Amino acid sequence: MKKFTDSELLVLLKENNSRAFTEIYHRYWEKLFTVAGNKLHPPFPAQELVQDFFLDIWKRRANLTLSDQIDRYLATALKHKIINIRHKKTIEQRYLVYAKQKDFQSYYSMESYLQFEELKERLKKLVKKLPENS
C-alpha cells in the first residue's frame, strides 16, 4: 500500500527526507533492475547500474526538476545510462581488437627483424669462408 503519491515523494525528497527516497527506491528498484537486466548482460552490471542510478538521484535530490511522473523520468534516465554503458563497452571492445592487432603486428615485426639479423650473421660467416679472390 502506497503511503505517498509520486508528487508528494518528490517534494519530500527535495526536502532531504530519506524515507521518501527509500519509498521511491522500494517502489521502482525491481522494475528498473528488470529493465537494466534485460538490456545488459550479465545481471551484475545491471544491479550495480541501478544502485549507482539511485545514488545519483540522492546526490542530486535538491536540484531535481521533475514532473509528477517520476516513473517516466526514471525510465528515461535509466535508458540513457544503459546507452552510455553500451557505447563504452563498444569502444572498449574496439580498443581491445586494435590493441591485439598492434601486439600481433609488433610481434611479427620483431620476429622479422630478428630473422633478418640472424640471416646477416650467417651471410657474414659464409662470406668469411669463401676463398680470397686472386
C-alpha positions, -999 to 999 in steps of 0.1 A, spaced: 0 0 0 14 34 -10 18 60 17 25 89 -7 19 98 -43 49 103 -65 43 140 -64 44 140 -26 75 119 -26 93 143 -49 86 172 -27 98 153 4 129 141 -15 138 177 -23 135 184 14 161 158 22 136 132 35 154 99 35 122 80 40 108 95 8 139 83 -10 136 48 5 100 47 -7 109 57 -42 137 31 -41 114 3 -30 87 13 -54 109 14 -85 141 -6 -79 128 -40 -91 112 -26 -122 144 -7 -131 166 -37 -124 145 -58 -146 148 -34 -175 185 -30 -170 190 -68 -166 172 -73 -199 194 -48 -217 228 -56 -200 244 -90 -196 254 -104 -171 230 -91 -144 257 -79 -121 264 -47 -141 226 -41 -142 224 -43 -104 254 -20 -100 239 4 -126 206 7 -108 223 11 -74 245 39 -88 215 54 -105 196 57 -72 228 70 -55 230 97 -82 193 106 -76 200 110 -39 230 132 -45 211 154 -69 178 155 -50 179 192 -43 183 201 -79 159 176 -95 133 193 -117 108 166 -122 71 165 -131 47 144 -112 56 114 -133 87 101 -116 84 67 -133 88 83 -167 118 102 -155 134 71 -140 128 50 -172 142 77 -195 173 84 -173 180 47 -170 177 43 -207 203 70 -213 226 53 -187 223 20 -205 230 36 -239 262 52 -224 273 18 -209 267 0 -242 286 28 -260 315 25 -236 316 -13 -240 317 -9 -278 346 15 -275 364 -9 -251 359 -39 -275 372 -19 -304 402 -8 -285 409 -45 -274 407 -56 -311 430 -27 -321 455 -35 -293 456 -72 -301 463 -63 -338 491 -40 -328 506 -66 -305 504 -92 -332 520 -68 -357 548 -58 -334 554 -94 -325 559 -103 -362 579 -72 -369 602 -81 -341 604 -116 -353 611 -105 -388 639 -82 -376 655 -110 -356 653 -133 -385 669 -107 -407 698 -101 -382 703 -139 -379 705 -141 -417 730 -113 -419 752 -131 -393 750 -163 -413 759 -145 -445 789 -129 -428 802 -163 -417 797 -177 -451 814 -148 -468 844 -153 -445 846 -189 -455 849 -180 -492 883 -182 -507 901 -149 -515 899 -137 -550 933 -135 -567 
